[in-house]
Amino acid sequence: MPPHMTPREIRRRQADSQIRLPDSLHPVLRRVLQARLRPDEASDALTLELSRLHRPDLLHGIDEAAAKLAEAITRQAHILVVGDFDADGATSTALVVRSLRAMGAGKVSYLVPNRFEYGYGLTPEIVALALQQNPDLLLTVDNGITSIDGVATAEAAGVPVVVTDHHLPGAQLPQAAALVNPNLPGCGFPSRHLAGVGVAFYVMSATRRELERLEWFHEARPRPNLARYLDLVALGTVADVVPLDHNNRILVEQGLRRIRQGAAAPGLLALFAVAGRNPRQAVSSDLGFAIAPRLNAAGRLDDMSVGIECLLCDDPIQARQYAEELDLLNRERREIEQSMSEEARQQMLLLTERLGRSESVRLPSALVLFEAGWHQGVIGILAGRIKERWHRPTVVFAEDADGMLKGSGRSIPGFHLRDALEIIDAREPGLITRFGGHAMAAGLSLPRAHLERFGKAFVDVVREQVSEADLVGVIMSDGPLEPGQIDLTLAETLRDFGPWGQQFPEPLFDNLFEIRKVTPMGQGRHQRLELGFPGSAAPPLEGVMFNTREDELPAGRVWWLAYRLGVNHFRGLSRCQLMVEHASPPEPA
């Protein structure tokens, strides 16, 4: 094993030969799909057309929301959109602003809380700020389902609120004019995994339908084609790492098609340009690993309005300027993250060295880390890195200007992070000031004096619900590939069948390779590999492994590698490249 890393167990997915797929598919792709689909899903997996989307009217509360919005549009009322400071919130905000304006709304503005001043959601403080703009209606996107006090403050001031969100609701719901959330109790929408931008897209579709019923559109004010904004839906859906069920795969694929056609928003195309990616060859991983981090950098370090303005901008020159500003912020974010990651690594080294002195003491079932000076906007990324490396539920804290700790958590499969915070809150009222989120990611705040108590309570809850076996990371592989199968044709076939993502994972294979050469890149944070099959005289294969050190990959050794097949475009040429996800010696760890 590479030093200072939790062991991983490689398990191979089993293909179900009962799943009938066309013989024309590449045999490796057929094997991959037979390991991911149920028999009743096979035909859907091959059809990603808009006509197969679930109907908007299946979303509970969407008719009330559409009626409220349509009424505001027809009387030219001021609609103020309250968004969130991540990529899902930014794309949701841009989508709604563009859609409402296209439908003929007279005045549409937006407000996104600065995470460092106001925190998350429609708080009473944000409502007070919003009321200064004299809105007639507040519309939340990607937030609001837990904003009990904020909604009450707005309604008391005579401003109705329409909440659109996808986060899990609490025991109490806000008394809003309308609530749209696929995770509401009793909601019969078949896809509960919509991102915030997906919910916003459905609400805009229902609003357009209501305006059609009111005969609002005519020759001088034509009915807009909302599909033109699916590039934003694709970006927000991938960025929020929601499960890619069939409905979400349609939304992402349709958005990617528009990006490849050059029909995306100028700001999104500008982000592709500064990231060095070709939009004509866009795949979901480009959105997740190149575009979303640049957009998120605005909310992490500065003000997400920069990112929203980039997505709203129709002038390519101005859009490029916004994109370059976001790129600079992302470079700064990477530098901060690298420094924080090294400090976290030192903390973990000290912990493992201390535990290593006694075989009876093991690494805790959960990890809680804090360092004075850590940046609030980057702790979520750091929590994810630590969780991936150590395979434990992890919460990382930073301190704000008022001495409160803001925490960001990431979880492992089988442990519901938000529910765990709710359990802690019920057991020790007042320990946590605020919390919210999903099963796999959540945020919270608490006084610094409560940190040690929280750490113990968090570890206790994890220990109650997670077994030792659960703490050994499992890598689900699609099995080995034969030497003759690893080529550009297969890499392009797998790439083109996407979108791949959460719960519809990109194919991952495992083989025994000789690591012939290791060459550092990216200031030593990433490694370029020259690989060969043991005993084979075939030409070497090219591999890349990110976020690992040179001494973790010994040249001249034969190791198991788990890898994806990527397509590397360079100087007009394309070649197959192994994207290594995990490396371990062949003997048991």
Order of alpha helices (4+ residues) and beta strands (2+ residues): beta-alpha-alpha-alpha-beta-alpha-beta-alpha-beta-alpha-beta-beta-alpha-alpha-alpha-alpha-alpha-alpha-alpha-beta-alpha-beta-beta-alpha-beta-beta-alpha-beta-alpha-beta-beta-beta-beta-beta
